[in-house]
Amino acid sequence: MYRLLQKKTAQYSRKNHLKLIRGGKEYFDVLVDLIEKAEQHIHLQTYIFDDDETGSRVADALKKAASRKVQVYLLADGYASQIMTKKFIRELREAGVKFRYFEPLLRSKNFYFGRRMHHKIFVVDAMYALIGGVNVSDRYNDLGDAPAWLDMAVLIEGEVAQQLCVLCWKTWKSFPLNMGITPCEEMEVHYDHLYNPKCLVRIRRNDWVRRKNEISTTYVEMIRSARSHFTILCSYFLPGKLIRKALSEAAEKGVKITVITAGPSDVRLSKWAERWLYDWMLRHRISLYEYQPTVLHAKVAVCDTNHITIGSYNVNDISAYASIELNLDIKDPSLAKALEKQIDKIIEEDCKIISKEEHIKTRNLFRQFIRWFSYRLIRFIFHSLTFYYKQRN
C-alpha cells in the first residue's frame, strides 16, 4: 500500500481545482469554513499551533466538528508547539479531538534527537486541502492593527486531497508497515468532474529518515529548465551549493532570476547571513528585493509562467536535510500567471530593491565580518538542529 501511495504522489494528478490563498485573515476564514463544513474526518498537521486568539478560534471550530461526530486529528510538532498549555490540550481531548505531538527519533527527560515536523497540511473529507507555509498563530493572522506575516497557500479540491489524507494517516500512525486501507480510501469520493488536463499537481516531500529529497530536486529541476524567468519568494533564503550553482548557470544563460527575501526578520542571525549572500547574488545579475511591511514567511517559486512549487520548504539546509517538509508541484499556466501578478504587485508596493550600489553603501569591514560569521554560524546550527534540549515534560 505504501508503494502504491509513493507511485501516486510521484505522478501528476489532473483531477483537481486549485485556488491561491493569501495568508492572514483570508487563510483562516477558509480554514474555519472548511472545518465547519466537514462531515467525516479532518486532519490538521502543523509545525506551530499556539494557545492564542487564532489558535483558540481554530481549536473551537475543531471541537465543534468533533461534537458533530466528525473524526478530528490534530498533530503538532513537539518542539515548536510547546506554548499550548495542558488545560488547552485537555479541553481539546475532552471535546473529542484526537491530539498528539510529533516526537523525535530519540528522547529522554531532558533532550530530543530527531526531525522537526515542519509541514503544514490540512485535509477535510479526502476532498479539500490547504497546503502552504501558514502556522496556526496570531502572527500569521490579521488582528487589529497588526498585519499578518506575508504567507501563501493553495486550496485544493480533488484527487490530491485524498493522497494528502492518506499521507496524514500514515504520519499520524508513524508509518506502520502493515497499515492496510485508510479511511480516506474507503470513502466513495468522485473526482472525475474535476478533470483538467491543463492543471497538473503532485506532492513533493523532504524527509531524511525516509530518504525523501523531492522538493530540493524540484527546485534544481525548475531552475535548470527555466527559459525566460524564475522567481523565488522565500524566507530564510540560504541556498546550498547545488541550488546556487543552478541559479548562476541559469543567469548566465540569460534567464531573469528574481529573489524576494525578508526585510524585517524574526531571526536576525538569519537575516545577517542572507545579506552575506547578497554580494554573490548581485554578481550573478540576480534581481534582489526585500519585503518591508512585516516579516516575509512565504515559501513559493514560479518558473516561466507555468510551473509553481509551494508549501513549507525554505531554501536552506534545515529544510533540505533536517525537517519534514511538504510542497505541491503545480503546472498550470493560468494559476502561475495569477501568482506572478500577485508577486509583481508585492514587489511594486511593498518591496525595496537591493541594487549593487545600494548594497555597497551598507558594507564596511565590521558588517561584512558579522554577515560572514552569521552565515557560517547559522549553517553550523542548521546542520546540528536535529538535537535540541527538551523544554516540555
Buried (B, 14 or more C-beta within 10 A) or exposed (E): BBEEBBEBBEEBBBBBBBEBBBBBEBBBEBBBEBBEEBEBBBBBBBBBBBBBEBBBBBBBBBBBBBEEEBBBBBBBBBBBBBBBEEEBBEBBBEBBBBBEBBBBEEEEEEEBEBBBBBBBBBBBBBBBBBBBBBBBBBBBBBBEEEBBBBBBBBBBBBBBBBBBBBBBBBBBEEBEEEBEEBEBBEBEBEBEEBEBEEBBBBBBBBBBEEEBBBBBEBBBBBBBBBEEBBBBBBBBBBBBEBBBBBBBEBBEEEBBBBBBBBBBBBBEBBBBBBBBBBBEBBEBBBBBBBBEBBBBBBBBBBBBBBBBBBBBBBBBBBBBBBBBBBBBBBBBEEBBEBBBEBBEEBBEEBBEEBEEEEBEEEEEEEEBEBBEBBBEEBBEBBEEBBEBEBEEE
